[in-house]
Amino acid sequence: ISANQGITDKNACYSLNGAVYGIYWSVEDAKADRNRQETLTTDADGNSNEVGLYAGIYYVKEVTAPAGYELCN
């Protein structure tokens, strides 16, 4: 969500649609955006698709910010 919802809510310049998150086995792979295991993409409500993963520890990194937002590292 936005830190200033008074600006972003109902403002066509901002959208949750299209944020892309990569899922990785290691933090090193996440930092370099390599060996991505799966990809999650959000819809206009901020919900993403579902993916199937084996049990384990994964790292998630936002690789593409939606319209009006910046990537935070």
C-alpha positions in Angstrom: 0.0 0.0 0.0 1.0 3.6 -0.4 2.4 5.7 2.5 0.1 8.5 1.3 -3.2 6.9 0.3 -4.8 10.4 0.0 -2.7 10.9 -3.1 -2.7 7.3 -4.6 -6.3 6.1 -3.9 -8.5 6.5 -7.0 -5.6 8.2 -8.8 -5.1 6.7 -12.3 -1.3 7.4 -12.1 -0.9 4.8 -9.4 -1.8 1.1 -9.7 -1.0 -2.1 -8.0 -1.5 -4.0 -11.3 1.7 -5.3 -12.8 4.1 -5.5 -9.9 6.4 -8.5 -10.6 8.1 -10.5 -7.9 10.7 -13.2 -8.5 11.2 -16.2 -6.2 14.7 -17.5 -5.8 16.6 -20.2 -3.9 19.3 -17.9 -2.6 19.7 -14.3 -1.6 22.6 -14.0 -4.1 20.4 -15.2 -6.9 17.7 -12.7 -5.8 20.2 -9.8 -5.8 21.4 -10.7 -9.3 17.9 -11.7 -10.6 19.3 -15.0 -11.8 18.0 -18.6 -11.5 14.4 -17.4 -10.9 12.3 -20.3 -9.8 8.9 -18.6 -10.3 7.3 -15.3 -11.0 4.3 -13.6 -9.3 2.5 -10.8 -11.0 -0.1 -8.6 -9.2 -3.6 -7.6 -10.4 -5.3 -4.3 -9.8 -6.2 -5.4 -6.2 -2.6 -6.3 -5.4 -3.3 -10.1 -5.5 -1.0 -12.3 -7.4 -1.1 -15.5 -9.4 -0.4 -18.8 -7.5 2.7 -20.9 -8.1 3.6 -24.4 -6.9 6.9 -24.7 -5.0 8.6 -27.5 -3.2 9.0 -27.1 0.6 12.0 -25.0 1.5 13.3 -21.6 2.1 12.9 -19.1 -0.7 13.7 -15.4 -1.3 11.2 -13.0 -2.9 12.3 -9.8 -4.6 10.2 -7.2 -6.4 11.7 -6.9 -9.9 9.2 -4.6 -11.5 7.3 -1.9 -9.7 3.7 -1.1 -10.8 2.7 2.2 -12.4 3.5 5.2 -10.1 5.7 3.3 -7.7 9.5 2.8 -7.4 11.4 -0.3 -6.6 12.8 -0.4 -3.0 16.0 -2.1 -2.4 
